Structure formats: C-alpha cells, structure tokens
Amino acid sequence: MTFVSDLKPRELWQHFDQILTIPRGSKNEAAIRKYVISIADKNGLSCRQDGAGNLVVLKPGAPGRETDPVLILQSHLDMVNEKNADVNHDFDKDPIRPHREGDFVKATGTTLGADNGIGVATQLAVLESPDIVHGPLELLFTVDEETGLTGAAALEPGFLKGTRMLNLDTEEEGAIYVGCAGGAGVDLLLILDWEPPGSERLTFQVHLAGLKGGHSGVDIHRQRGNAIKILARALAALQTPFRLAGIRGGNMRNAIPREATARVTIPRLQEPAFREQLNLTLAETAAEVRVADPEMNWDFNQVETPDVVLTATSSETAIDLLNALPHGVTTMSYEIPELVETSGNVATAQMRDGRLEIHVSNRSSVASALQALCEQVTSIGRLAGASVTTGEAYPGWQPNLDSELLRIAQRVYQKIRNEAARVKAVHGGLECGLIGETFPGMDMVSIGPQIEFPHSPDECVKIDSVAEFWEILVAILEDV
C-alpha cells in the first residue's frame, strides 16, 4: 500500500490504492471485476453480470429505508493506458505508481486512472459502509467505456430496476452535469504503393514529442497541438523531394496525440535543405502552440535506409490526407456558454502491412452536426482514394433541467459548499446517453471530484475535492 491509503476519506482512498495495482485497460477488466465481486461477497451482497461483463451489485436500503425507490450509482471499470515514451511500464502487469504533487495525486509517467477509478472506489466505499443512510442501491460497474462505450451500449432492458441514476464520471468540483456530447469514429484505410529507394539517399527518423495531449472531448478546446497533424503539416510544407518510409502517431482513440514519428528518405545532397525546411516549419508551429504546449520538441536521427519506400505519389497522397483531415473545435454551442458543440480529433495514424490506417474521433451534442463532420472526413478520405468506414454513433445526453434528482443535488451542493452548483454539460461522452436510450425516462445527473488532464500522463486528482465529493454523495444518498 502507498501513501494514498492514508488520505481521507480512508474508506474511499484505500480502495483506490488497491485499484492502482490492478490492470484494467479497456477490454481487460476481468481482474478489476473480480476485485469488485470479492468485496461484494465479503459483505454478503448479491450481484449479477451480463454477457458484456457489466456488473451490478445490490445493496438493500438502511433500516427504515428498505422500501424506497431504487437508486443507481454508476461508474466504469476501465481506464486509458497512456504513458510517456521514455517510461518503461507494462499496463498488463505493472501497478500504477502514484506520487503527490502539492494538492494532487498523480502517476509517475503514466495515466493515473482516476478516470474512472475514483468513481469505482467511491461505489466500493458505499458498498462497504454500514453507516450511510440510503434506500436500496444498484451499484452498476460498466466495461469498455473508454474505447466506444460498448459496455453501456450492451445493457439490456430489465438489467436495472432503478429509475434514478448518479453517474460518477465527471471531473469538476462544484459542478453538476446534466448533458454530454454524442460521438462517432471514422476509420480510413489507404493502400500504398512501394518501390526501391534508389541510390545516394539518406533516411531520417523525425520524432515529435513534448505535447500535453489530453482527453479529446474535455480538453479539445484548450487548443493543444496534435502531434500527427503537426508532423504532417511540416512534411507537406517540404520543398525537398522525399519518400515516406513510415509514420506513426497516437495511441488511443479518445486522446489527443502527444507524439508522432516519421521515417523519411531524401537525396543525400538535399540533407541541409531538408533539415532547414523541416526545422523552420516545426519552429513556426511550436511558436503557435507555445501557450498550450510550451515543451513541444523534435529531433532527427539518421537510420538505415529500408529496402522499399513509398512512391512519390503515395508519399504525397498519405501526407496530403493527414494534412487535410480536420482536427479541433468546429463549432461552439449557441445555447450553453463556453460549451464546445462539435469537434474532431485525428487520433491515431499507423503505417503497416503496406497501408496507412487512420482513426478520426468526432463528437457533437447535435446529431446532425456529428453526421456532417463524419461525412466531411469521409469525403476527404475518398478524395485521397482511401476506403472509409464510419463506426456506430453513440447518442448524446440531452439535459433535463426539470430533473428531481438535479433539484436534490443542487440543494445538497448549496448546503455543503454554501454556494450554488454550476449546472453544465460536457463535450466528452458519458454513458448516460446510452443508458437513457436503453432505459427511457431514467432521471440522471453526473458528479465527481476535480480530475485534470485525463487520458494523458499529466492526469491528476485534487485530494481535498475527493473528500468534498464524498460528503456530497453521502448527503445526496440520505436526501434521496
């Protein structure tokens, strides 16, 4: 156990400390699900599991509250596995190594998994507590939220009995969330032509790093650099003839790429011009993003020239495609101040098996705008000669400002914080949209502590906000 176990409230932090030792990347939730079941069994509570791996633990109401309507508490078991390139960490077996930085808990070179590990730990603390006054609870733990919300999408009518739900997956203290964006991914596949590189050529590996990245929903408005887009822009600006031998950037579909690498073959005599031109464009871009990404950096390393490289036409097409794809905020909401309405993220690019594979993740709180952005990406891909597949969209969550659960949560926030809660919507995807579609009429709000920079190695959770979040949750349970 680490220092995390000694933080307060201890009943919550002790579970989070244990969770830090359990591998739980998306689609690898078996071990964390086993841990939840073990806690339920230890406390004599029944649980049920569906075919997708979602889990519900049932806890009866406290004395005098046994016949209250059922309330659902919900979080997701999986986390985003992201690390800095220079960190040696195997997410399938190595524990997350936490440390304290001022008022925050942070991991060492990797994502922390507070998204949504704090929510899971909170549910387990509620599960074990003999003192909280509450009605009957369904503690819902979903799987695979981070790579498409497929666990929530697989929930079937009848799996839940409650008609009110507290989602524990938002990341802002003092805020109650009542809506989220929907999303859809677009996959592009470009078949490439190859040829021998010819004589008198040099090959360089260009590596771009130092960007902050972050969550492609909640951080997209921060205008951080996208490593894939920056590198493609720099290569597109080259006046030196080159052949592309490889390119790779991004690791997760819901994270802004922090690093990217390309291998480029050039005529030997063109090396000075190549370096000058690429350095110039990258320096200009670094100046543009310096406020959001002050540590952007790049380097050149000469490597062995491969047996085959892309033809001139394929090199140009691949870079043009990456350069043309839209990234960033497309529109802001007309109705909710400071809310991003629609955005896109060029999330991953990888050259393998003779082809270039690209994933673009798109989000919007307006279904027609989401469709239009997906169609724009599709059009660009087709113009480049790529085959394009649009994944199944997941729905947004439309705000219900007449919610009874919202009214209760507002009353509790006012009492505990001595100020009104901010009622907001988030540009990221929450499972509430899918759950509301499967269970029509579900009354839902989402709350959480202060978690910053999720989906990146800078992820951290504010310690005292967790204590306040716990106090608020307990008070809501008692009020409901």
N, C-alpha and C positions, 0 to 999 in steps of 0.2 A: 504494500500500500504506500501511497505517496502523501505529500502534504495536503492533497485535495481532500482526503478523508476527514481532515480536521477543520475544514471550513464549515460555516453554518449557513443553512440548517444541515446538520450532520447526516440526518436520515436520507437526505437527497444526495449530498455530495459523496457519501460512501458508495452509493450505487453507481454514481458517475465514475468514480475512481475505478471500480471494478469493470465498468463498461469500457474504459480506456484500454484494458488488457485483452479485449475480445475482438477478433477480426469480424468486421461487419460491413464490408463494402457491398454495394448494390449487387443483388443476386447471390450473395454469400452470407445470408442471415441465419443459417442453421444454428451456429453457436450462440448468438445473442438470443435467439428464440428459445433455445434450450435453457439459457440462464433465466429468462422470464418465467418459463414453466416451472423451473426449480423453486423460484420464490413463491409462486402461486401454490405449489404443492406444500411447501414448508408452512404456509399459512392456512392450509386446508381449504383453498379456494378452487373452484372448478373452472375449467377453461375449454374452449373449443377452437379448432383450427380448420380453415377452409382449404380447398385444393391449391390455392396460390401460395399458401404459407402465412396468410394473415391470421392473427391470433386475438381472441377476446378472452379476458379474464373477468369473471363475475364476482362482485363483492356485494354482499347484502347490505341493506341500509342499517344505520345505527339504531339502537333501541328507540322506539317511538317514531322512527322514520322508515320503517320496513315497507310501507305501502305507498311511499312517494313515487311519482313518475321516475322512470329510469333516466339517468344522465350518463352520457358517453364522454369519456376522456380519450383523446386520440393523439398519437404521435407515430413516427415511422422509425423502423429499426435500423435502416441502412444509413451509411454516410458516404460522402465523396472522398475517394482516396487520391489526394494530390500531395506532391512533395517537391521540394527544390531539387534540381538536377544533381547537385553535389551532395545530396543526403542519401546515405545507404539505409534504406528502410524497406522491409518486405511486409506489405499490409496484410498478407495472408497468415503471418505468424508473429510479427513483432508488435509489442504493445506501443501505444502512443505514449510519448514521453512528455509529460506536462511540466511547465515551469511558470513561475509567477513573474509578471511584469507590471509593477505598480498595482493598480486596482483590477488587473485582468489575469485570467488563466489562459495560457497559450501553449501550443505544442512546439516541439523542437524540430523545425524544418519540414513539418507536415501539417495537413489539416488536423484540427482538434477533434472534430466530430461532435461539438456542442450542438450543431445542427444534425440530427435532432436528438442527440444523446441526452441533453438536459431534459427534454420532454419525456424520454423513456425513463430516466432516473426519477423524475417527478412522479410519474404514474406508479413506479415501484414503491416509492416512499408512501404514497397514498394507500397503495395496496397493503402495506405492512402496518400502517398506523392504526392503533386501537383507540386513538383519542379524537380523531376528526369526526365531527357530526355531519353526516351526509345521508342522502337517500341511496337507493340501490344504484350501483355503478356498473357500467360496462367499460372496461379498460381495453381499448382497441389499439393493437400494435400492427401496423401495416408494413409491407415489404416493398422494396424496389421503388421507392418514391423518387430517388434521385436520377433515374435513367428512364423516366417516362410515366411515373405514377401508375405502373402496371398493377401493383397490389390493390390499390384503391379501385382501379378500373375493373378488377376481377371480383369485387364484393358482390354478392348476390342478395336480392330481396329476401328478408327473413333472417339474415345472419345477425342483424342487430335488432333489438327490441325498442331501444330508446328513440325519442323524437327530438331530443335536445343534445347538442354536442359542443364541447370545448376542445378545439384544436390547439395543441401546444407547440406550434411550429413557426410562430413569427418571432421577430428578433429585435423588438424595440420596446424599451421600458416606457411605461406611461401611455401606451397606445393599445387600442382595441381594434383589431382588423375585422372587417365585415365583407371584404371582397378581394378577388385576385384575378389575374390575367389567365386566359387560356393559352394553349401553345400547340405547335406542330413542327416537327423536324422535316427537313428536306435533305435527301441523300443524293449526291451527284457522283457519277462514275464515268471517268474519261479514259477511253482506251488510247494508249500512246504508241507512237512509232519510234523504233530504236535503230541505231546504226553504230558502226565503229567510230571512235572519236577522231581518228586521223592522227597524223604525226605532228610533232612540235607543239604539243598542247600541255597546259598545266591544269590541275584540278584543285580547287579550293573548297573547303568547308566553311561556310559562313554561319555563325551561331549568334542568334539574337536572344538576350536574356535581360533579367533585372526588372521586368514589368510586374505590376502587382496582380493583374488578373482580377479574380473575384467572381461572384455569382452573376451569371448572365442576365438575371432578372433584377435583383435588388441593387446591383452595382452598375448597371449599364449606363445610367445617367451620369456617372462620375467621369465619363469620357477618358477612361484609361485606354492605353494602347493595346491593340490586338496584335500579337507577335506575328501571326500568319499574314495579316493584312499589311503590316509594316514591311515585312521582308518581301512580299510580292510587289509592293509599290516600288521598293528600291531596285528590284531586278527589272521591273517593267521600264524604269527610267534609264537603264543602261544603254549607252550608245555603242559599247563594245560588243561585238558578236560573241555569243556564248551558247553553250549547250547545257541543259539541265540534266544532272545525273541522279538527283534525288531531292525530295523536300518532305519535311515532316514538322508538324506543329500541333499543339493542343493535345490534351489527354481525355477530357471529359466533355460530354455534350452540353452540360449546363454550366460550364465555366468559361470565362474569357481567357483565351490562350496567353500564357505568360512567356513562353519560349518557343522558338522555331529555328530549324536548321535546314540549310540547303547546300547541296554539292553542285558546283558549277565548273564546267570545263571551258577554258578560253585559249586562244592562241598565245604561245609563250611570249611573244613580243608585245602583247596587249596588257600584260600584268600591271604596269604602272597606271595606265588609263583606267583599268578595271577597278583597282583599289581606290583611285581618286574619285571616280564617279559614284561608286557604292558608298564610300565614306561620306561624301557630300550629301547624298540623299538621306542617309540614315541620320546624319547630324542635324539636318533640317527637320526631320521628323521628331528627333529627340527634343529639339527646341520647342516644337509644337506641343508635345505632351509633358513637358518638364514639370508642370504644376501637379498633374495627376500621377506622373511616373518619373520622378527625379533620378531613379537609379537605372534607367534603360542603358544597356551596354551591348557591344557586339565585338566579335573577333574573327580573324581569318586564320585558317590553318591549311597549309598545303598538304594534300593527301594523295595517295596513289591514284592515278587515272584508271578508271574502270575499263573493261573490255567494250562496253557499249554505253552510249549516252542517247538522250532524246535527239531526234532530228531537229533541225532549225524550226520547222513548222510546229512540231509538237511542243517544243520548248516555249515558243511564243504563245501557243494556244493555252497551255497549262498556266502560265503566268498571267495572261490576259484574263482567264476565267477567275483566278483567285483575286486579281486586282479589281474586277468588275463587281463581284458579289457584294451586296450591301451589308454593312455592319454598323450597329449603334442605334440610337434613338431615331425612329422615323417620325412619330408624332407624339405630342403631349395631349393629355386629356383636356377636353373643353369643359368638363363638368367638375372634376376634382383637382384643386390646385396642386401643382408640383407632382402630379402622378403621371408617369410615363404610360401612354396608351399602347403604342406599338413599337417593337424593336426587333432587330435581328442580330445574330451572333454567328460569325464564321468560326465554328467551334473546333473542328479538327480537320486536318489535311494530312494525308499519308500516301506516299507512292510505294506501291508493292505489286508484285505479280504483273508487272508491265502496265499498270494503270494507276490513275490518280483518284483517290477516294476522298470526298469532302462531305462534311456534315454541317448544315446551317440550321441553327435552332431559332425559331421565330415565336414571338409572344405578342398577344394583344388582348385587351379587355373588350374589344369589339370584334365579333366573329367575322364580319365581312372584311374588316381591315386585315385580320390574320390571314384570311384566304387570299386577299390581294397581294400581300407580301410573299406568301408561298408561291403564288403564280408568277410574281416578278422574278424570284430566284429560279423558278422552273424555266422561264423564258431565257434568262441569261445562260443557264446550263445548256439548253437546246441550241442556242445560237453558237455555242462553242463545240457542239457535236457530242455532248455528254448525254448519257441516259439518266433520267431523273425519276426518283421515287419520293412521294410525299407520305410521311407516316400518318397514322391515325391521329387526329387532333384530340386534345383533351379540353373539356369546357372550362370557361371561366366561372367564377362565383359572383353572382350578382348581389350587391348589397341590399339588405333588408333593414332599413332604419327603424321599422316598427317592431323589431325583434324583442320579445320579452327577455330573452337571455342577455341581449345587449343592454337593456334597461337595468337589469340586475348587476351586470358587470360595471356599468357606469356608476351606479350607486356605491358599489364597493370601492372602486378606484377613488371616488371623491372622498370617501370616509378615511381611507388609509393614506392617500397622498395629499389630502387637503387641497386638491385641485382637480379640475375636470380632465378626464382621459381624452386623448386625441382619438377620434374615430376615423379610421383610414382604410384604404385599400392598398394592396401590394402588387407590383408589376411581376413578381415571381409567381410561380404556380404553386397552389396549395391543393391538397387532396379534397378540400371542402367542395370544390366544383363537381368532382366525380361522385363524391358521396351524396351530395344533394341531388344529383341526377338519378342515382340508384334508389335513394330514399326521399321521394318528393315531400316537401313540407318540413324537412329537417331544419330546426332552428339552430343556427351555428354562429359562434364567434371564435376568434383566434387570439391568443395572448402568448407572451413569452418574455424572457429577460433580454438584456442587451447583449446581442451577439454581433460582432463586427467582422467583416471580411470573410463570410462563409465561402466554402469551395476554394479556398486558397490557403497556403501555408501561413498567412497572416491571421487566420481565423482566431478569435479570442472571445471570451465571455467575461462580462463585468461581474465581479464577485458579489458586490452588495445588491446588484439588481436581481440576482437569483434569490436572495433572502426575501426581497420585497415581492417578487413574483410568487414565491411560495406562500407568503402571507395573504396575498390577494386571492390565490387559488383556493386556499383553505376557507377564506371568508365567503367566496362565491359558492363553494360546496355547501356551507352551512346555510347560506341565504336561500339557495335553490330548494 
